[in-house]
C-alpha cells in the first residue's frame, strides 16, 4: 500500500492557501486602522514603550559588541592594503546599510515578536478576544492595531540605536585600543556616508522589517490554537517565519536599492 494520499496533499495545499488569504485580509484591515489608531495615540504610545523600551538594552549591547568585532576585523583587513584610515567608513556603511536594520529585526523578532505572539495567544486562550467580539468591540482595532503601528514606529528607532552603538564600538576598538587616528576615523565617515543613499536606505529597510516582523507576530498570535501547546507553537513559528521573511526581504530590497 502506498503512503501517498492525494487527498492529504490537496487538503494541505488548501489549508495553506486559506492561511495566506486570512493573513492578507488581516494585513489589509490593519493598514486601514491607521486613522482610527492615530486618534487614540495613547494606546500606540504605551505599546512603543512596551516594545521599544524593553528591547533597548539587548539592541544597544548587541550593537556595541558588533561594533567591537567589526572594528577589529575591519582593521586587520584594511591594514593589508594600507587603508586602515578608512575603518570608520567601513564600520559605518556596514551598519547603516545592512547589519543595523537586519540584526535589529532579528533581535526584535526574538524579543518583542515572541512577546506579542504570546500575549495575543493568551488573550485568545483566555477567551478575551471572544468577549470583545460579543461586546461589539473590534479586536483588530482595539488590540492588534496599536501593537502593529507601535512595532512599525519602533523598528527604525531601534535600528538607529543599534547602528549608533556599533559605530561607537568600532571607534573604541579602532581609535582607543588599536590607535587609528581619530580625525581620519570621523572624517572618512563624514565624507563617505551619504544621508539619502546610505542612511535613507537603511531606514527604508527597517520600516519594511517593522511591518513584516510585527505583522507575523500578530498573525501567529491571532491564529494560535487556544491551548498552551498552541501558544507555544505559535511563538516558535513567529521567530522562524519572521527571521526568514526578514532575510528574504533584505535580499530583495538590497537588489532594488542598488539597481534603481
MIDOSE-1310 file (N, C-alpha, C; in nm, 2 decimals, decimal comma, always signed):
residues 260
xxxx	+0,08/-0,12/+0,00/+0,00/+0,00/+0,00/+0,09/+0,12/+0,00; +0,06/+0,22/-0,08/+0,14/+0,34/-0,10/+0,10/+0,44/+0,02; +0,21/+0,51/+0,07/+0,18/+0,61/+0,17/+0,13/+0,74/+0,11; +0,14/+0,75/-0,02/+0,10/+0,88/-0,08/-0,05/+0,88/-0,09
xxxx	-0,11/+0,99/-0,04/-0,26/+1,01/-0,04/-0,28/+1,15/-0,11; -0,34/+1,15/-0,23/-0,37/+1,28/-0,29/-0,46/+1,36/-0,21; -0,55/+1,30/-0,14/-0,65/+1,38/-0,06/-0,58/+1,46/+0,05; -0,48/+1,40/+0,11/-0,40/+1,47/+0,22/-0,32/+1,59/+0,16
xxxx	-0,26/+1,57/+0,04/-0,19/+1,67/-0,02/-0,28/+1,79/-0,06; -0,40/+1,76/-0,12/-0,49/+1,86/-0,15/-0,54/+1,94/-0,03; -0,57/+1,87/+0,08/-0,61/+1,93/+0,20/-0,50/+2,03/+0,25; -0,37/+1,98/+0,25/-0,27/+2,07/+0,30/-0,25/+2,19/+0,21
xxxx	-0,26/+2,18/+0,08/-0,25/+2,29/-0,01/-0,36/+2,39/+0,01; -0,48/+2,34/+0,03/-0,60/+2,42/+0,05/-0,59/+2,50/+0,18; -0,53/+2,43/+0,28/-0,52/+2,49/+0,41/-0,41/+2,60/+0,41; -0,31/+2,58/+0,34/-0,21/+2,68/+0,32/-0,26/+2,80/+0,25
xxxx	-0,34/+2,78/+0,14/-0,39/+2,89/+0,06/-0,49/+2,97/+0,15; -0,57/+2,90/+0,23/-0,66/+2,96/+0,32/-0,59/+3,05/+0,42; -0,48/+3,00/+0,47/-0,40/+3,08/+0,57/-0,34/+3,20/+0,50; -0,30/+3,19/+0,38/-0,25/+3,31/+0,31/-0,36/+3,41/+0,29
xxxx	-0,48/+3,36/+0,25/-0,59/+3,45/+0,24/-0,63/+3,53/+0,36; -0,63/+3,45/+0,47/-0,66/+3,51/+0,60/-0,56/+3,62/+0,64; -0,43/+3,58/+0,62/-0,32/+3,67/+0,65/-0,33/+3,80/+0,57; -0,36/+3,79/+0,44/-0,37/+3,91/+0,35/-0,49/+3,99/+0,40
xxxx	-0,60/+3,93/+0,43/-0,72/+4,01/+0,48/-0,69/+4,08/+0,61; -0,62/+4,02/+0,70/-0,58/+4,08/+0,82/-0,48/+4,20/+0,80; -0,39/+4,18/+0,71/-0,29/+4,29/+0,68/-0,36/+4,41/+0,62; -0,46/+4,39/+0,53/-0,53/+4,50/+0,48/-0,61/+4,57/+0,58
xxxx	-0,67/+4,49/+0,67/-0,75/+4,55/+0,78/-0,66/+4,64/+0,87; -0,54/+4,59/+0,90/-0,45/+4,66/+0,99/-0,41/+4,79/+0,92; -0,38/+4,79/+0,79/-0,35/+4,91/+0,72/-0,46/+5,01/+0,73; -0,58/+4,96/+0,72/-0,70/+5,05/+0,73/-0,73/+5,11/+0,86
xxxx	-0,66/+5,06/+0,97/-0,68/+5,11/+1,10/-0,59/+5,23/+1,14; -0,51/+5,28/+1,04/-0,42/+5,39/+1,07/-0,49/+5,51/+1,13; -0,59/+5,56/+1,06/-0,66/+5,68/+1,10/-0,72/+5,66/+1,24; -0,79/+5,55/+1,27/-0,85/+5,53/+1,40/-0,75/+5,52/+1,51
xxxx	-0,63/+5,46/+1,48/-0,53/+5,44/+1,58/-0,46/+5,57/+1,61; -0,45/+5,66/+1,52/-0,39/+5,79/+1,55/-0,47/+5,87/+1,64; -0,61/+5,85/+1,63/-0,70/+5,92/+1,72/-0,68/+5,88/+1,86; -0,64/+5,76/+1,88/-0,61/+5,70/+2,02/-0,46/+5,67/+2,03
xxxx	-0,38/+5,77/+2,01/-0,24/+5,75/+2,01/-0,18/+5,71/+2,14; -0,26/+5,73/+2,25/-0,21/+5,68/+2,38/-0,19/+5,53/+2,38; -0,27/+5,46/+2,31/-0,25/+5,31/+2,30/-0,13/+5,27/+2,23; -0,10/+5,35/+2,12/+0,03/+5,32/+2,05/+0,15/+5,36/+2,13
xxxx	+0,14/+5,47/+2,20/+0,25/+5,52/+2,29/+0,28/+5,41/+2,39; +0,18/+5,35/+2,46/+0,21/+5,25/+2,56/+0,28/+5,13/+2,50; +0,24/+5,09/+2,38/+0,30/+4,98/+2,31/+0,44/+5,01/+2,26; +0,46/+5,13/+2,22/+0,60/+5,17/+2,19/+0,69/+5,16/+2,31
xxxx	+0,64/+5,20/+2,43/+0,72/+5,18/+2,55/+0,74/+5,03/+2,58; +0,64/+4,95/+2,56/+0,65/+4,81/+2,59/+0,75/+4,74/+2,49; +0,73/+4,77/+2,36/+0,82/+4,70/+2,26/+0,96/+4,76/+2,25; +0,96/+4,90/+2,26/+1,09/+4,96/+2,24/+1,18/+4,97/+2,36
xxxx	+1,12/+5,02/+2,47/+1,20/+5,04/+2,59/+1,25/+4,90/+2,64; +1,17/+4,80/+2,64/+1,21/+4,67/+2,69/+1,31/+4,60/+2,60; +1,32/+4,64/+2,47/+1,41/+4,58/+2,38/+1,54/+4,67/+2,37; +1,54/+4,78/+2,43/+1,65/+4,88/+2,41/+1,78/+4,82/+2,46
xxxx	+1,78/+4,75/+2,57/+1,91/+4,70/+2,63/+1,97/+4,60/+2,54; +1,90/+4,50/+2,50/+1,96/+4,40/+2,41/+2,00/+4,46/+2,28; +1,93/+4,55/+2,23/+1,97/+4,62/+2,10/+2,10/+4,69/+2,12; +2,11/+4,78/+2,22/+2,22/+4,86/+2,24/+2,35/+4,77/+2,27
xxxx	+2,34/+4,68/+2,36/+2,45/+4,59/+2,39/+2,50/+4,51/+2,27; +2,40/+4,46/+2,19/+2,44/+4,38/+2,07/+2,50/+4,47/+1,97; +2,45/+4,59/+1,95/+2,52/+4,68/+1,86/+2,66/+4,72/+1,90; +2,68/+4,74/+2,03/+2,81/+4,77/+2,08/+2,91/+4,66/+2,05
xxxx	+2,87/+4,53/+2,08/+2,96/+4,42/+2,05/+2,98/+4,39/+1,90; +2,88/+4,42/+1,82/+2,90/+4,40/+1,68/+3,00/+4,51/+1,63; +2,99/+4,63/+1,68/+3,09/+4,73/+1,65/+3,23/+4,69/+1,69; +3,24/+4,63/+1,81/+3,38/+4,58/+1,85/+3,43/+4,49/+1,75
xxxx	+3,35/+4,39/+1,71/+3,40/+4,29/+1,62/+3,43/+4,35/+1,48; +3,35/+4,43/+1,43/+3,37/+4,49/+1,30/+3,50/+4,58/+1,31; +3,52/+4,66/+1,42/+3,63/+4,74/+1,43/+3,76/+4,66/+1,42; +3,76/+4,54/+1,49/+3,88/+4,46/+1,50/+3,90/+4,39/+1,36
xxxx	+3,80/+4,32/+1,31/+3,81/+4,25/+1,18/+3,84/+4,35/+1,07; +3,77/+4,46/+1,07/+3,79/+4,56/+0,96/+3,93/+4,62/+0,96; +3,99/+4,64/+1,08/+4,12/+4,70/+1,08/+4,22/+4,60/+1,02; +4,22/+4,48/+1,06/+4,32/+4,38/+1,01/+4,30/+4,35/+0,86
xxxx	+4,18/+4,37/+0,82/+4,16/+4,35/+0,67/+4,21/+4,47/+0,59; +4,17/+4,59/+0,64/+4,22/+4,71/+0,57/+4,37/+4,73/+0,58; +4,43/+4,69/+0,69/+4,57/+4,71/+0,71/+4,65/+4,64/+0,60; +4,60/+4,53/+0,55/+4,67/+4,46/+0,44/+4,69/+4,55/+0,32
xxxx	+4,60/+4,64/+0,29/+4,60/+4,73/+0,18/+4,64/+4,87/+0,21; +4,69/+4,89/+0,33/+4,73/+5,02/+0,37/+4,62/+5,12/+0,38; +4,50/+5,08/+0,42/+4,38/+5,17/+0,42/+4,31/+5,17/+0,56; +4,39/+5,15/+0,66/+4,33/+5,14/+0,79/+4,26/+5,27/+0,83
xxxx	+4,29/+5,39/+0,77/+4,22/+5,51/+0,80/+4,07/+5,50/+0,76; +4,04/+5,41/+0,67/+3,90/+5,40/+0,62/+3,82/+5,31/+0,71; +3,87/+5,28/+0,83/+3,80/+5,19/+0,92/+3,66/+5,24/+0,96; +3,66/+5,37/+0,99/+3,53/+5,43/+1,03/+3,42/+5,42/+0,92
xxxx	+3,47/+5,44/+0,79/+3,37/+5,43/+0,68/+3,32/+5,29/+0,66; +3,41/+5,19/+0,68/+3,38/+5,05/+0,66/+3,27/+5,01/+0,77; +3,30/+5,05/+0,89/+3,21/+5,01/+1,00/+3,07/+5,08/+0,98; +3,08/+5,21/+0,95/+2,95/+5,28/+0,94/+2,86/+5,23/+0,82
xxxx	+2,92/+5,22/+0,71/+2,85/+5,17/+0,59/+2,79/+5,03/+0,62; +2,87/+4,94/+0,68/+2,82/+4,81/+0,70/+2,70/+4,81/+0,80; +2,70/+4,90/+0,90/+2,60/+4,91/+0,99/+2,47/+4,97/+0,94; +2,48/+5,09/+0,89/+2,36/+5,17/+0,85/+2,30/+5,11/+0,72
xxxx	+2,38/+5,04/+0,64/+2,32/+4,99/+0,52/+2,26/+4,85/+0,54; +2,33/+4,77/+0,62/+2,29/+4,62/+0,62/+2,27/+4,57/+0,76; +2,38/+4,57/+0,84/+2,37/+4,50/+0,97/+2,27/+4,57/+1,07; +2,27/+4,70/+1,07/+2,18/+4,77/+1,16/+2,03/+4,72/+1,15
xxxx	+1,97/+4,74/+1,03/+1,83/+4,70/+1,01/+1,81/+4,55/+1,03; +1,90/+4,47/+0,97/+1,88/+4,32/+0,97/+1,89/+4,26/+1,11; +2,00/+4,29/+1,18/+2,02/+4,23/+1,31/+1,92/+4,29/+1,41; +1,89/+4,41/+1,40/+1,78/+4,47/+1,48/+1,65/+4,40/+1,46
xxxx	+1,61/+4,37/+1,33/+1,49/+4,30/+1,31/+1,49/+4,16/+1,36; +1,60/+4,09/+1,35/+1,61/+3,95/+1,41/+1,60/+3,95/+1,56; +1,67/+4,05/+1,62/+1,66/+4,06/+1,77/+1,52/+4,10/+1,81; +1,46/+4,19/+1,73/+1,32/+4,24/+1,76/+1,22/+4,12/+1,75
xxxx	+1,24/+4,03/+1,65/+1,16/+3,92/+1,64/+1,17/+3,82/+1,76; +1,29/+3,80/+1,80/+1,31/+3,71/+1,92/+1,27/+3,77/+2,05; +1,28/+3,90/+2,06/+1,24/+3,97/+2,19/+1,10/+4,01/+2,19; +1,07/+4,11/+2,11/+0,93/+4,17/+2,11/+0,83/+4,09/+2,03
xxxx	+0,87/+4,02/+1,92/+0,78/+3,95/+1,84/+0,72/+3,83/+1,92; +0,80/+3,76/+1,99/+0,75/+3,65/+2,07/+0,66/+3,70/+2,18; +0,69/+3,81/+2,24/+0,60/+3,87/+2,35/+0,47/+3,90/+2,29; +0,46/+3,96/+2,17/+0,34/+3,99/+2,11/+0,26/+3,87/+2,08
xxxx	+0,32/+3,77/+2,02/+0,25/+3,64/+1,99/+0,20/+3,57/+2,12; +0,28/+3,57/+2,22/+0,23/+3,50/+2,34/+0,12/+3,58/+2,41; +0,13/+3,72/+2,40/+0,03/+3,80/+2,46/-0,11/+3,78/+2,39; -0,11/+3,79/+2,26/-0,23/+3,77/+2,18/-0,28/+3,63/+2,20
xxxx	-0,19/+3,53/+2,19/-0,23/+3,39/+2,20/-0,30/+3,37/+2,34; -0,24/+3,42/+2,45/-0,30/+3,40/+2,58/-0,43/+3,47/+2,59; -0,45/+3,59/+2,53/-0,58/+3,66/+2,53/-0,68/+3,57/+2,46; -0,64/+3,51/+2,35/-0,73/+3,42/+2,28/-0,77/+3,29/+2,36
xxxx	-0,66/+3,24/+2,42/-0,69/+3,12/+2,51/-0,77/+3,15/+2,63; -0,76/+3,27/+2,68/-0,85/+3,31/+2,79/-0,98/+3,37/+2,75; -1,01/+3,36/+2,62/-1,14/+3,40/+2,56/-1,16/+3,55/+2,57; -1,06/+3,63/+2,59/-1,08/+3,77/+2,59/-1,11/+3,83/+2,46
xxxx	-1,06/+3,77/+2,35/-1,09/+3,81/+2,22/-1,24/+3,78/+2,19; -1,28/+3,67/+2,23/-1,43/+3,63/+2,21/-1,52/+3,73/+2,28; -1,48/+3,76/+2,40/-1,56/+3,85/+2,48/-1,57/+3,99/+2,41; -1,46/+4,04/+2,36/-1,46/+4,16/+2,29/-1,56/+4,16/+2,17
xxxx	-1,55/+4,05/+2,09/-1,64/+4,04/+1,98/-1,79/+4,03/+2,02; -1,82/+3,97/+2,14/-1,95/+3,96/+2,19/-2,00/+4,10/+2,23; -1,91/+4,19/+2,28/-1,94/+4,32/+2,32/-1,94/+4,42/+2,21; -1,93/+4,37/+2,08/-1,92/+4,46/+1,96/-1,80/+4,54/+1,96
xxxx	-1,69/+4,50/+2,02/-1,56/+4,57/+2,01/-1,47/+4,49/+1,92; -1,42/+4,56/+1,82/-1,34/+4,50/+1,71/-1,20/+4,48/+1,77; -1,16/+4,35/+1,79/-1,03/+4,32/+1,85/-0,91/+4,36/+1,76; -0,94/+4,37/+1,63/-0,83/+4,41/+1,54/-0,80/+4,56/+1,56
xxxx	-0,90/+4,64/+1,58/-0,89/+4,79/+1,60/-0,84/+4,81/+1,74; -0,89/+4,74/+1,84/-0,85/+4,77/+1,98/-0,73/+4,70/+2,03; -0,70/+4,58/+1,98/-0,59/+4,51/+2,03/-0,47/+4,50/+1,93; -0,50/+4,46/+1,81/-0,39/+4,44/+1,72/-0,33/+4,57/+1,66
xxxx	-0,42/+4,66/+1,62/-0,37/+4,78/+1,55/-0,27/+4,86/+1,63; -0,29/+4,89/+1,76/-0,19/+4,97/+1,84/-0,06/+4,90/+1,84; -0,06/+4,77/+1,86/+0,07/+4,69/+1,86/+0,14/+4,69/+1,72; +0,06/+4,68/+1,62/+0,11/+4,68/+1,48/+0,18/+4,81/+1,45
xxxx	+0,11/+4,93/+1,47/+0,18/+5,05/+1,44/+0,29/+5,09/+1,54; +0,28/+5,04/+1,66/+0,39/+5,06/+1,75/+0,52/+4,99/+1,70; +0,50/+4,87/+1,65/+0,61/+4,80/+1,60/+0,67/+4,86/+1,48; +0,59/+4,92/+1,39/+0,64/+4,99/+1,27/+0,72/+5,11/+1,31
xxxx	+0,67/+5,18/+1,41/+0,74/+5,30/+1,46/+0,87/+5,27/+1,53; +0,87/+5,16/+1,61/+0,98/+5,13/+1,70/+1,10/+5,07/+1,62; +1,07/+5,00/+1,52/+1,18/+4,93/+1,45/+1,29/+5,03/+1,40; +1,25/+5,14/+1,32/+1,36/+5,23/+1,28/+1,44/+5,30/+1,39
xxxx	+1,37/+5,32/+1,50/+1,43/+5,38/+1,62/+1,54/+5,29/+1,68; +1,50/+5,16/+1,69/+1,59/+5,06/+1,75/+1,71/+5,04/+1,65; +1,68/+5,04/+1,52/+1,79/+5,02/+1,42/+1,89/+5,14/+1,43; +1,84/+5,26/+1,45/+1,93/+5,37/+1,47/+2,01/+5,36/+1,59
xxxx	+1,96/+5,31/+1,70/+2,03/+5,29/+1,82/+2,14/+5,19/+1,80; +2,10/+5,08/+1,73/+2,20/+4,97/+1,71/+2,31/+5,02/+1,62; +2,29/+5,10/+1,52/+2,39/+5,15/+1,43/+2,48/+5,25/+1,51; +2,42/+5,33/+1,59/+2,50/+5,43/+1,66/+2,59/+5,36/+1,76
xxxx	+2,54/+5,26/+1,83/+2,62/+5,19/+1,93/+2,73/+5,11/+1,86; +2,70/+5,06/+1,74/+2,80/+4,99/+1,66/+2,91/+5,08/+1,62; +2,88/+5,20/+1,58/+2,99/+5,30/+1,54/+3,07/+5,33/+1,66; +3,01/+5,35/+1,77/+3,08/+5,38/+1,90/+3,18/+5,26/+1,93
xxxx	+3,13/+5,14/+1,91/+3,21/+5,02/+1,94/+3,33/+5,02/+1,84; +3,30/+5,05/+1,71/+3,42/+5,05/+1,62/+3,52/+5,16/+1,66; +3,47/+5,27/+1,70/+3,56/+5,38/+1,74/+3,64/+5,34/+1,87; +3,58/+5,27/+1,96/+3,65/+5,23/+2,08/+3,77/+5,13/+2,04
xxxx	+3,74/+5,03/+1,96/+3,84/+4,94/+1,92/+3,94/+5,00/+1,83; +3,90/+5,07/+1,73/+3,99/+5,13/+1,63/+4,08/+5,24/+1,68; +4,01/+5,33/+1,75/+4,09/+5,45/+1,79/+4,15/+5,44/+1,93; +4,07/+5,39/+2,03/+4,13/+5,39/+2,16/+4,22/+5,27/+2,19
xxxx	+4,18/+5,15/+2,13/+4,26/+5,03/+2,15/+4,37/+5,01/+2,05; +4,34/+5,03/+1,93/+4,44/+4,99/+1,82/+4,53/+5,12/+1,79; +4,47/+5,23/+1,79/+4,55/+5,35/+1,76/+4,53/+5,42/+1,63; +4,41/+5,39/+1,56/+4,38/+5,46/+1,44/+4,36/+5,61/+1,47
xxxx	+4,40/+5,69/+1,38/+4,38/+5,84/+1,40/+4,24/+5,87/+1,41; +4,20/+5,94/+1,52/+4,06/+5,98/+1,54/+4,01/+6,07/+1,43; +4,09/+6,17/+1,39/+4,04/+6,26/+1,28/+4,01/+6,18/+1,15; +4,10/+6,09/+1,12/+4,07/+6,01/+1,00/+3,95/+5,93/+1,01
xxxx	+3,93/+5,87/+1,13/+3,81/+5,78/+1,15/+3,68/+5,86/+1,13; +3,67/+5,98/+1,19/+3,54/+6,06/+1,17/+3,53/+6,13/+1,04; +3,65/+6,17/+0,98/+3,64/+6,24/+0,86/+3,60/+6,15/+0,74; +3,65/+6,03/+0,75/+3,61/+5,93/+0,65/+3,46/+5,90/+0,65
xxxx	+3,40/+5,90/+0,77/+3,26/+5,88/+0,79/+3,18/+6,00/+0,73; +3,23/+6,12/+0,76/+3,16/+6,24/+0,71/+3,17/+6,26/+0,56; +3,28/+6,22/+0,51/+3,29/+6,23/+0,36/+3,24/+6,12/+0,28; +3,23/+6,00/+0,34/+3,19/+5,89/+0,26/+3,05/+5,84/+0,27
xxxx	+2,98/+5,88/+0,38/+2,84/+5,83/+0,40/+2,74/+5,93/+0,35; +2,66/+5,89/+0,26/+2,56/+5,98/+0,20/+2,43/+5,96/+0,28; +2,37/+6,07/+0,32/+2,25/+6,06/+0,41/+2,13/+5,99/+0,34; +2,11/+6,02/+0,21/+2,00/+5,96/+0,14/+2,02/+5,82/+0,09
xxxx	+2,14/+5,80/+0,03/+2,17/+5,67/-0,03/+2,20/+5,57/+0,07; +2,27/+5,60/+0,18/+2,31/+5,50/+0,27/+2,22/+5,50/+0,40; +2,21/+5,61/+0,47/+2,13/+5,61/+0,59/+1,98/+5,60/+0,55; +1,94/+5,66/+0,44/+1,80/+5,65/+0,39/+1,76/+5,51/+0,36
xxxx	+1,85/+5,44/+0,29/+1,82/+5,30/+0,25/+1,80/+5,21/+0,37; +1,89/+5,24/+0,47/+1,88/+5,16/+0,60/+1,75/+5,19/+0,67; +1,70/+5,32/+0,67/+1,57/+5,35/+0,73/+1,46/+5,28/+0,66; +1,46/+5,28/+0,53/+1,36/+5,22/+0,45/+1,35/+5,07/+0,48
xxxx	+1,47/+5,01/+0,49/+1,47/+4,86/+0,52/+1,41/+4,84/+0,66; +1,45/+4,92/+0,76/+1,40/+4,90/+0,89/+1,25/+4,92/+0,90; +1,19/+5,01/+0,82/+1,05/+5,03/+0,82/+0,98/+4,90/+0,76; +1,03/+4,85/+0,65/+0,97/+4,73/+0,59/+0,99/+4,61/+0,69
xxxx	+1,10/+4,60/+0,76/+1,12/+4,50/+0,85/+1,02/+4,51/+0,97; +0,99/+4,64/+1,01/+0,90/+4,66/+1,12/+0,76/+4,61/+1,08; +0,71/+4,64/+0,96/+0,59/+4,59/+0,91/+0,59/+4,44/+0,91; +0,70/+4,38/+0,86/+0,70/+4,23/+0,85/+0,70/+4,16/+0,98
xxxx	+0,79/+4,19/+1,07/+0,81/+4,12/+1,19/+0,68/+4,14/+1,28; +0,63/+4,26/+1,29/+0,52/+4,29/+1,38/+0,39/+4,22/+1,32; +0,37/+4,22/+1,19/+0,26/+4,15/+1,14/+0,27/+4,00/+1,16; +0,38/+3,94/+1,13/+0,40/+3,80/+1,15/+0,37/+3,76/+1,30
xxxx	+0,42/+3,84/+1,39/+0,39/+3,81/+1,53/+0,24/+3,82/+1,57; +0,18/+3,92/+1,52/+0,03/+3,94/+1,55/-0,05/+3,83/+1,48; -0,01/+3,80/+1,36/-0,09/+3,69/+1,28/-0,08/+3,56/+1,35; +0,04/+3,52/+1,40/+0,06/+3,39/+1,46/-0,01/+3,39/+1,60
xxxx	-0,01/+3,50/+1,67/-0,08/+3,50/+1,79/-0,23/+3,50/+1,77; -0,28/+3,57/+1,67/-0,43/+3,58/+1,65/-0,48/+3,45/+1,60; -0,40/+3,37/+1,53/-0,44/+3,24/+1,47/-0,40/+3,12/+1,55; -0,34/+3,15/+1,67/-0,29/+3,04/+1,76/-0,41/+2,96/+1,81
xxxx	-0,38/+2,83/+1,83/-0,48/+2,74/+1,90/-0,49/+2,78/+2,04; -0,61/+2,79/+2,10/-0,63/+2,84/+2,23/-0,59/+2,74/+2,34; -0,47/+2,68/+2,33/-0,42/+2,59/+2,43/-0,27/+2,63/+2,46; -0,22/+2,58/+2,57/-0,08/+2,61/+2,60/+0,02/+2,56/+2,49
xxxx	-0,01/+2,44/+2,43/+0,07/+2,39/+2,32/+0,06/+2,48/+2,20; -0,06/+2,53/+2,17/-0,08/+2,61/+2,05/-0,01/+2,74/+2,06; -0,02/+2,80/+2,18/+0,05/+2,93/+2,20/+0,20/+2,91/+2,19; +0,26/+2,80/+2,25/+0,40/+2,78/+2,24/+0,44/+2,75/+2,09
xxxx	+0,36/+2,68/+2,02/+0,39/+2,65/+1,88/+0,39/+2,78/+1,80; +0,29/+2,87/+1,83/+0,28/+3,00/+1,75/+0,40/+3,09/+1,78; +0,45/+3,08/+1,91/+0,56/+3,17/+1,94/+0,69/+3,12/+1,87; +0,70/+2,99/+1,86/+0,81/+2,93/+1,78/+0,81/+2,97/+1,63
xxxx	+0,69/+2,96/+1,58/+0,67/+3,00/+1,43/+0,70/+3,14/+1,41; +0,67/+3,23/+1,51/+0,70/+3,37/+1,49/+0,84/+3,39/+1,46; +0,93/+3,33/+1,55/+1,07/+3,35/+1,53/+1,12/+3,30/+1,39; +1,07/+3,18/+1,36/+1,12/+3,12/+1,24/+1,07/+3,20/+1,11
xxxx	+0,94/+3,22/+1,11/+0,88/+3,29/+0,99/+0,93/+3,43/+0,98; +0,94/+3,50/+1,09/+0,98/+3,64/+1,08/+1,13/+3,65/+1,04; +1,21/+3,56/+1,09/+1,36/+3,57/+1,06/+1,38/+3,54/+0,91; +1,31/+3,43/+0,86/+1,33/+3,40/+0,72/+1,27/+3,51/+0,63
xxxx	+1,16/+3,57/+0,67/+1,10/+3,68/+0,59/+1,19/+3,80/+0,59; +1,26/+3,83/+0,70/+1,35/+3,95/+0,71/+1,47/+3,92/+0,62; +1,53/+3,80/+0,62/+1,64/+3,77/+0,54/+1,61/+3,78/+0,39; +1,49/+3,72/+0,35/+1,45/+3,72/+0,22/+1,42/+3,86/+0,17
xxxx	+1,35/+3,94/+0,25/+1,32/+4,07/+0,21/+1,44/+4,16/+0,20; +1,54/+4,13/+0,29/+1,66/+4,21/+0,28/+1,73/+4,19/+0,14; +1,73/+4,07/+0,09/+1,79/+4,05/-0,04/+1,72/+4,12/-0,15; +1,59/+4,12/-0,14/+1,51/+4,19/-0,25/+1,53/+4,34/-0,24
xxxx	+1,52/+4,39/-0,12/+1,54/+4,54/-0,10/+1,68/+4,58/-0,14; +1,78/+4,51/-0,10/+1,91/+4,54/-0,14/+1,93/+4,54/-0,29; +1,88/+4,44/-0,36/+1,89/+4,43/-0,51/+1,82/+4,55/-0,57; +1,70/+4,59/-0,52/+1,63/+4,70/-0,58/+1,70/+4,83/-0,55
xxxx	+1,75/+4,85/-0,43/+1,82/+4,98/-0,40/+1,94/+5,00/-0,48; +2,02/+4,90/-0,51/+2,14/+4,91/-0,58/+2,13/+4,90/-0,74; +2,00/+4,88/-0,78/+1,98/+4,87/-0,93/+1,90/+4,98/-0,98; +1,82/+5,04/-0,89/+1,73/+5,15/-0,94/+1,81/+5,28/-0,93
